[in-house]
Amino acid sequence: MGRTAAKALTAKQVQTETRAGYHADGLCAGLNLQVTPLRERITRSWVFRYTSPTTRKRRELGLGSTLTRKLADARSLGGELRLKVLNGIDPKDERDKARALAISARAQQITDLAPEKRTA
């Protein structure tokens, strides 16, 4: 079993954290605030860390920036992803399959709309 944070993150901590690295949320297992220094500014994003039920390897799934996804939303999504892992579904593989299907559907639409080449 992985480590868990002693305390839950607060909205104020999410906005003001400056120490680089991962900061675990005590309320949602696997949810981490990732703080990354970039030149003269700091970026903060949500990362869900888990062990894949299919490969048994540690994986990370980005959930977006703290500017676009608030703490409550990240916790809610983290809880949903945790349930998928407990049910034997790898969330990253599922996302990748959905993206591949969407890309192939768009490619099919383009080929359907393309004018037929005529042979003269």
KAVEN-V670549 format. One line per field, one symbol per residue. ss: DSSP state (h for helix, s for strand, l for the rest). A space follows every 50 residues. Layout:
BEGIN
ss: ???
END
This chain:
BEGIN
ss: llllllllllhhhhhhllllssssllllllssssssssllssssssssss sllllllsssssssslllllhhhhhhhhhhhhhhhhllllhhhhhhhhhh hhhhhhhhhhhhhlllllll
END
